[in-house]
Amino acid sequence: REVEFDGETFEADTPTRASYKFNTYRLTYRWMFHRDADWDLGVGAALLVRDAHIELRQDNVRARNEDLGFVPLLHLYGGYHLTDRTSLVLDLEGAAAPQGRALDLAVQVRHALPSGWQVFGGYRTLEGGADNSSVYTFAWLHHVSVGIGYRF
């Protein structure tokens, strides 16, 4: 059937190309308000920079909706020390508003290696989207994460 998008009309039964990009970048500040032999607890804020576009192309018709935006997020961190070098970590950033929401939750096991290196692995989920007058889009992603880092 015929589709109207961003002021253009796309005909039915005609080959159409679609492109969807949703890149995000984040800057986080965390204040560790509690540290002891068992727990590390922190709270903070993050700024999510959203760089997104949706584009449709059909013959000579092209419509592109671009969106660059900034979303403030709440940041929560909890680490439970299983041993002197190994911790179970919960890392959460998120916010919700009538226009949409964003949630990034990770549950990981982190193990400190000698000389400041650490390895980690666990589960991470990203969920969110927007529901406003110009766009409706939501996604929920689940994945396993593994990595190595250096703490200084």
N, C-alpha and C positions, 0 to 999 in steps of 0.2 A: 504494500500500500504506500501511498505518498507520505513523505515525512517532511515536516517543517523543522528546521534547526537554525538558530542564530540568524533569522531573517531570510533564509534561503529555502527553496522548495526542492526536494529531491524526489524524482519520479519513481513510481513503483516498477518492479520487474526490470530494473536497470542496474548493471554492475556498479557497486558503490564501495569506495575504500573508506575505512574508518581508522582513526589514530587516537589513542588515549595515552597521555603521559601524566604521571602524578609523582613528581620528585619532591622529597622533603629534606630539609637540612635542619639541624637542631643545635642550639647552644644552651647548655645546662649549667646552673649554679646549684651546688649542694652544700648545706651547712650540716656537719656532723654534730648533733647535739648530745649524743650519748655514745660512749665507748667504754666497754669493760671486757673482762675475760670471756664473756659469753655472747654479747651483742654489740653490733654497730648499728646505730639508727641515725637517719638523716632526713632532712626535708629541704625543699628548695623550689626553684622555678625554672622553667625552660621556655625558650622562644622557638617555636616551630615556624620555619619559612616554607611556604607551600608554593611550588612552581608547577602549575598544571595547565594542560590544554586538552581539548576535545576537538577533533577535526573530521569533517566529512568531505569527500570529493567524488564527483560524478560528472564525467565528461568535462565540460567547461565550468561547472558549478562547484564552488568551494566555499565552505563556511568553517570558521575556526573561532572557538571560544577560549580565550586565554585567561588565566587567573593566577596572579601573584599576590600572596597574602601572608599575613603574620598572625600566628595564633599563640597566645600565652597558655602554658600548661603548668599544672601542679606537679611537683616531683616528690616521690617518696622512696626511701631506700631502707632496707633492713637486711642485716647480715647476721646469721647465727653461726658461731664458731663451733664446728664439729670437732676439730683438733686445732693445734697451734697453727697449722698451715692450710687447713681446709675449712671452707665456709659454705653454707647454704645461703644464697642471696636472692632477695626479692627486689626488683627494680621496677618502678611504676611511674609513668608520666601520662597525664590525661587531663581532659577538660570536656565540658558539655555546655551547649547553649541551644536556644531554639533553632538556630541556623545549622547546627551540626555538632559533631563530636569527634574526638580523637582519643585513642587509648593505645598505649604501648606497655605491655607487661612482659617481664622476663623473670623466669625462675631458673637459677643456675647453681651449679656446684663449681666453686673456684678453689684452685690449689696453688699455693705460693711455692715457687721454685727458688733455689738459691740465687743470690745476686739481683733480686728485684723482679725477676720474671714470674709470670703466673699463667696458668692454663685454665680454661673454663669451658663448660658445656652445659646445655640445658634446653629448655623450651621457651619460645617467645611467640607472642601473638600481637598482631597489630589490627586494630579495628577502628573504623570511623568513616566519615563522609559528610556530605552536605545535603540539606533539604531546604531549598529556598526558591525564590521566584524564577531564577535562571537555570538551576541545575538540581537534579536529584541523583546522587551517586553514593553508594556505600560499598565497602569492601571489608572482608574479615580474613586475614591471613594467619596461618599457623605454620611454624617451622622449628626445626632443631637448629640450635646454634652451637658452634664450637669456635674457639679462638685462643690466641696467645697474646699477652700484653706485657708491658714493662711499667713498673710503678717507680716513680722517683719523687 
